Amino acid sequence: IVLVEGHPAELEALRFVFRRDARVHIHKRDSLEALPALVPPAEKRGLVLVDPSYEVKSEYEAVPRAVSAALKRWPGGIFAVWYPILPDARHEALLDGLLAAGQEMLTAELSGPARDQGLIGTGLAVLNPPWRFAELLAEAGDEAAKLLFGAAGRHVVKTEGAAA
């Protein structure tokens, strides 16, 4: 496992948790800069989870660029990108940018009752999803929506792109 973290407190927490596991490598660096540099790994298949804070609005544009660059270096990799769903729908530009990478992309979004402000849902975009992943994620997401929000919960899975 290769973990990349820029926040000092989180970095120390990761180092503490994995201090005795030589299989885990932890880097203190900008994750979007590190992403294309750290792929491909020796393994032919694997998963990269991209989980930025999105506190800096430019990350909505920087994430698709970094993932696209990494996909060019490792076209067989599975890339999962977490994103918040906010009332201003800025995640839509992020998804358009990821889809432009030319790979199959599955999106799964989980939301509860509508609010006027703040986080209204959460999403995961998966490029090069594994076989049957959409089916399994749909089942798990439906259950999560019920547990978190009851009858008002909503979970949507959609596949689009190259192999869709």
C-alpha positions as CSV (number, residue, x, y, z in Angstrom):
1,I,0.0,0.0,0.0
2,V,1.2,3.5,-0.8
3,L,-0.4,6.3,1.1
4,V,0.0,10.0,0.2
5,E,-0.9,12.6,2.8
6,G,-0.1,16.3,3.1
7,H,-1.9,17.2,6.3
8,P,0.7,17.0,9.2
9,A,-1.7,15.6,11.8
10,E,-3.2,13.0,9.5
11,L,0.3,12.1,8.3
12,E,1.4,11.3,11.8
13,A,-1.7,9.4,12.5
14,L,-1.1,7.2,9.5
15,R,2.6,6.7,10.5
16,F,1.5,5.6,13.9
17,V,-1.2,3.2,12.7
18,F,1.1,1.5,10.2
19,R,4.4,1.8,12.1
20,R,5.0,-1.9,12.2
21,D,3.9,-2.8,8.7
22,A,6.7,-2.7,6.2
23,R,4.3,-3.3,3.3
24,V,2.8,0.2,3.8
25,H,4.7,3.2,2.4
26,I,3.7,6.7,3.5
27,H,4.6,9.8,1.5
28,K,4.3,13.4,2.7
29,R,3.6,15.2,-0.6
30,D,0.9,16.7,-2.7
31,S,-1.3,13.8,-3.8
32,L,-2.2,15.1,-7.2
33,E,1.5,15.6,-8.0
34,A,2.3,12.2,-6.7
35,L,-0.4,10.3,-8.5
36,P,1.1,10.1,-11.9
37,A,4.5,9.7,-10.5
38,L,3.6,6.6,-8.4
39,V,2.0,4.6,-11.1
40,P,2.2,2.0,-12.5
41,P,3.0,-0.2,-9.6
42,A,4.7,-3.6,-10.1
43,E,1.3,-5.3,-10.0
44,K,-0.8,-5.3,-13.2
45,R,-4.1,-4.5,-11.5
46,G,-4.8,-2.4,-8.4
47,L,-6.8,0.4,-7.0
48,V,-6.0,4.1,-6.5
49,L,-8.4,6.0,-4.2
50,V,-8.3,9.7,-4.7
51,D,-9.9,11.5,-1.7
52,P,-9.1,15.3,-1.8
53,S,-10.6,17.7,0.6
54,Y,-12.0,19.9,-2.1
55,E,-11.5,22.9,0.2
56,V,-9.5,24.4,-2.6
57,K,-12.0,24.9,-5.5
58,S,-9.3,24.3,-8.1
59,E,-9.1,20.6,-7.0
60,Y,-12.3,20.0,-9.0
61,E,-10.3,20.7,-12.2
62,A,-6.9,19.4,-10.9
63,V,-8.2,15.9,-10.0
64,P,-9.3,15.0,-13.5
65,R,-6.0,16.2,-14.9
66,A,-4.0,14.1,-12.4
67,V,-6.2,11.0,-13.0
68,S,-6.0,11.3,-16.8
69,A,-2.2,11.6,-16.5
70,A,-2.1,8.5,-14.2
71,L,-4.3,6.6,-16.6
72,K,-1.9,7.2,-19.5
73,R,0.8,5.6,-17.4
74,W,-1.3,2.8,-16.0
75,P,-4.3,2.2,-18.3
76,G,-5.3,-1.1,-16.5
77,G,-5.5,0.6,-13.1
78,I,-8.8,1.1,-11.2
79,F,-9.2,4.8,-10.1
80,A,-11.9,5.7,-7.6
81,V,-12.5,9.4,-6.9
82,W,-14.6,10.5,-4.0
83,Y,-16.5,13.8,-4.3
84,P,-19.0,15.9,-2.3
85,I,-22.3,16.8,-3.7
86,L,-23.1,20.4,-2.9
87,P,-26.0,22.7,-4.0
88,D,-23.9,24.5,-6.6
89,A,-23.2,21.2,-8.4
90,R,-19.5,21.8,-8.9
91,H,-19.0,18.1,-9.0
92,E,-20.5,17.9,-12.4
93,A,-17.4,19.6,-14.0
94,L,-15.3,17.1,-12.1
95,L,-17.3,14.2,-13.5
96,D,-17.1,15.7,-17.1
97,G,-13.3,16.0,-16.7
98,L,-13.0,12.4,-15.5
99,L,-15.2,11.1,-18.3
100,A,-13.0,12.9,-20.8
101,A,-10.2,10.4,-19.9
102,G,-11.9,8.0,-22.3
103,Q,-12.4,5.1,-19.9
104,E,-15.6,3.4,-18.6
105,M,-16.8,5.3,-15.6
106,L,-19.2,4.2,-13.0
107,T,-20.7,6.8,-10.6
108,A,-22.5,6.1,-7.4
109,E,-24.2,8.9,-5.5
110,L,-25.8,8.7,-2.0
111,S,-28.0,11.5,-0.7
112,G,-30.6,12.2,1.8
113,P,-33.3,14.9,2.2
114,A,-32.6,18.0,0.2
115,R,-31.1,21.0,2.1
116,D,-30.6,24.6,1.2
117,Q,-26.9,24.6,1.9
118,G,-23.9,22.5,2.8
119,L,-23.3,18.9,1.8
120,I,-26.3,17.2,0.3
121,G,-24.7,14.0,-0.8
122,T,-21.6,12.1,-1.5
123,G,-20.3,10.4,-4.7
124,L,-17.7,8.0,-5.9
125,A,-16.6,7.9,-9.6
126,V,-14.7,4.7,-10.5
127,L,-12.8,4.6,-13.8
128,N,-12.1,1.1,-15.1
129,P,-14.5,-0.6,-12.6
130,P,-14.1,-4.3,-12.1
131,W,-16.6,-6.8,-13.4
132,R,-19.9,-6.8,-11.5
133,F,-18.9,-3.8,-9.5
134,A,-21.9,-1.8,-10.5
135,E,-24.3,-4.6,-9.5
136,L,-22.6,-5.1,-6.1
137,L,-22.3,-1.4,-5.4
138,A,-26.0,-0.8,-6.2
139,E,-27.0,-3.4,-3.6
140,A,-24.7,-2.0,-0.9
141,G,-25.6,1.6,-1.7
142,D,-29.3,0.9,-1.5
143,E,-28.8,-0.6,1.9
144,A,-26.6,2.3,3.0
145,A,-29.2,4.9,1.9
146,K,-31.9,3.1,3.9
147,L,-29.7,2.9,7.0
148,L,-28.5,6.5,6.9
149,F,-31.7,8.3,5.7
150,G,-34.6,5.9,5.9
151,A,-37.3,6.3,3.3
152,A,-35.8,9.6,2.2
153,G,-32.4,8.1,1.2
154,R,-31.4,7.9,-2.4
155,H,-28.7,5.9,-4.1
156,V,-28.0,6.1,-7.8
157,V,-25.5,4.1,-9.8
158,K,-24.7,5.0,-13.4
159,T,-22.2,3.7,-16.0
160,E,-21.0,5.7,-19.0
161,G,-18.0,6.1,-21.2
162,A,-15.9,3.8,-23.3
163,A,-17.3,0.4,-22.5
164,A,-20.6,1.4,-21.1
